[in-house]
């Protein structure tokens, strides 16, 4: 079973809404509130979600 590798999330993050993303790094927790800074996390979540859905669909 394999899926195309498109990128990695090097830090954990949580998207609460279109106004807040919290990013956990090794040394700090960041609260990201600027739309231009939130956008890459939304895109990364979409990529990771697509990869998971692809693998899950193949496994069933």
C-alpha positions as CSV (number, residue, x, y, z in Angstrom):
1,X,0.0,0.0,0.0
2,X,1.5,3.4,-1.0
3,X,0.3,6.9,-1.4
4,X,2.0,9.8,-3.1
5,X,4.1,11.8,-0.7
6,X,3.4,15.5,-1.0
7,X,4.7,17.1,2.1
8,X,5.1,16.7,5.8
9,X,3.7,18.5,8.7
10,X,6.9,19.2,10.7
11,X,5.0,20.7,13.6
12,X,1.7,19.7,15.1
13,X,-1.1,22.2,14.5
14,X,-4.8,22.6,15.2
15,X,-7.1,24.7,13.0
16,X,-9.9,26.1,15.2
17,X,-11.5,28.2,12.5
18,X,-10.6,30.7,9.8
19,X,-9.3,33.0,12.5
20,X,-6.9,30.9,14.6
21,X,-4.4,28.1,14.1
22,X,-2.3,26.9,17.0
23,X,1.1,25.5,16.1
24,X,3.2,23.4,18.5
25,X,6.9,23.5,18.1
26,X,9.7,22.0,20.1
27,X,10.0,25.1,22.2
28,X,6.8,27.1,21.9
29,X,3.1,27.1,21.1
30,X,2.2,29.7,18.5
31,X,-1.2,31.3,17.9
32,X,-1.5,32.2,14.3
33,X,-4.2,34.8,13.5
34,X,-3.3,36.5,10.2
35,X,-5.2,35.1,7.2
36,X,-2.1,34.9,5.0
37,X,-0.4,32.9,7.7
38,X,-3.4,30.6,8.3
39,X,-3.7,29.7,4.6
40,X,-0.7,27.4,4.4
41,X,-2.0,25.3,7.3
42,X,-5.4,25.0,5.7
43,X,-3.7,23.8,2.5
44,X,-1.5,21.4,4.4
45,X,-4.5,20.0,6.2
46,X,-6.2,19.4,2.8
47,X,-3.2,17.6,1.5
48,X,-2.9,15.4,4.5
49,X,-6.6,14.7,4.5
50,X,-6.5,13.7,0.8
51,X,-3.6,11.3,1.5
52,X,-5.5,9.7,4.4
53,X,-8.7,9.3,2.4
54,X,-6.8,7.8,-0.5
55,X,-5.1,5.2,1.7
56,X,-8.3,4.5,3.6
57,X,-10.3,4.0,0.3
58,X,-7.7,1.5,-1.0
59,X,-7.7,-0.4,2.3
60,X,-11.4,-1.1,2.2
